[in-house]
Amino acid sequence: MIKHIFFFTLLVSASLAFVFLLKPFFEPILWAVTFAVLFSPFHKFILKKFKDKHSLSAFITLLLILFTVVVPATTLSIAVVNEGTDLYSDIRDGVYDFSKPIAWIQKSLPIVSESLSKVGIDFEKLKEGFSETALNSSQWVATNLLNIGQNALTFTVLFLLMLYLLYFFLRDGHNIVELIIRVLPIGDDAERHLISKFAEVTRATIKGTLVVGIIQGTLGGIMFALLGIESAVFWGVVMIGLSILPAVGSALVWGPAAIIFLTNGEWVKATILFIVGALIIGMIDNVLRPILVGRDTKMPDYLILLSTLGGLGLFGLSGFVIGPVIAAFFLAIWVMFETEYHPDSIK
């Protein structure tokens, strides 16, 4: 008995020490796992075409990920950093007056002004608060974007580590999974179901949120650029981030932009923005999400929102994807618990 207690104490201590050792590299590890799960169907297809040549298939899949995801994302990040810092400079220097839409509502819609006054809302303080919030928000964004640029060396090292790990996860993924199944004491069938459920929920979540958000943000950015709105790329990325909010989402960006056009008397641009925003961008979620998710298990919207916000708080911008992936694992664990240890199944 003492021998077993000592061994398991040693096992747990060594495992915790190893996890602590890997703590600085959690992000590249999680990104590598995420990409490996998302692109595993393609990797299996390539593996079959090249007659089980694992190293070559993993390399081809890695190249696909590099040129279809990583390179565009890096290019987009550089544009966002440049536009975000320029936008903050313009707001700081007073180029944009964000209190103008509030003043337009106060003047053009007196019933709104009167209703708000009755509940104790002062329009003058509202205008000041709106301008101050815009400045503080842009300052926060600019600070974080500059931090990313200043930590370029660290980012490069972690990025190369992610690619290195991803190659081995793709090449040896099946062996790694089988090793985990052999080691865990839950039961082979239950473990295979858990891993399968995790992969299923992860793919469904990424397809149903990130892909839909990218499409919404891309269309919104193109619309902003065509209408002559500056920092269109930056605002497009903001729309991608806000797409996790049900119903409102990207409307928090194009809606105020349309109001600003109205305050400037540009009715045609405002009308175009409202029509495209409401009928095209707003409907993408309802139309594309069921198609992209298909029969996969869909994570509840509230859980996606909470996990994304928690991921952003823990991991920064990477948390936009990593947070939901962790939530997918959490959900898969509890589904397995319900299946394996439901009170009705316990005699």
C-alpha positions, 0 to 999 in steps of 0.5 A: 500500500505504501509503495502504491501511495508513494508511486502515485504521489511521485507520478502526480508531482512529476506531472504537475512539475512538467505542466508548470514547466510547459506553462510559458508554451501553453498558447503555441501548444493549444494553437497546434492542437486546434489546427491539428483537430481542424485540419485532421479531415484534410490530413487524412485525405492527403494521407490516403492519396499518398499511401500512408506517407505520414511525414509527407502528408503532414508537411503538405497539410502544414503548408496548406495551413501556413498559406491559407491561414497563417500568412493571411492572418499575419498580413491582416494583423500588420494592417490592423496594427497600423490602422489601429494606431492611426485611428487612436492618433486621429481620435486623440487629436480631435479629428473625429467628434464622437459626440456628434451622433448624440447631438444629432439624436438630441436635435432630430429626435426630440422625443428620445431626448425628452424620454431620456431626460425624464429618467435623469439622463443628461445629454451633455454628460452623455456626449462627454462620456461617449467621447471619453469612452471612445478615446479610452477604448482606442487608447486601450486598443492602440496600447495592446497593438503596440505591445504586440509589435514590440514583442515581435521576437517573442511572437516569432519564437512561439509561432515557430514552436507552434509550427514545429509542434503542429507538424508532429501532431499531424504526423504522429497524432494517431499514435499520440491519441492511442497513447493517451487512450492506453494511459488513461484509466477511464476505459478505451471506448469512453476515451475514444468517445471523449476525444471524438466528441472534443474534435466534433465540438471544436470543429463545430464551434470554430466553423460556426463562430470564427468562419461566420465572423470572418465572413461578416467582418470581411463584408463589413470591411469591404462595405466600409472601404467602398463607402470611403470610411477610413481604417476599414480593415481595422473595423472589419476585424472589430466586426469579426470579434463582435460577431460572437454577440448574438443578434447585435454583433457587427451592428455595433460597428456599422450601426453607429457608422450609419448614424454618423453618415446621417448626422453629416447629411449623407443619406445615400451612404447611410441608407446603403449601410443600413440595408447591407448591414441589416439584410446581408451582414445581419442575415449571414449568421442565420443562413451560414451557421446551420450550413457550416455546422451541419450535423456537428454538435453546436455549443450554446451561444452563451457558452461561446460568449463566456469562453471567448471573453474568458479566453481573451482575458487569459490569453489575449487575442489568441483567446478568441479561438483558444477559449472556445476550444477549452470550453469544447473540452469542458463540454465533451468531458461533461457529456462523457460524465452524463453518458458513463456515470448517469445515476440511472446507469449506476446499479 
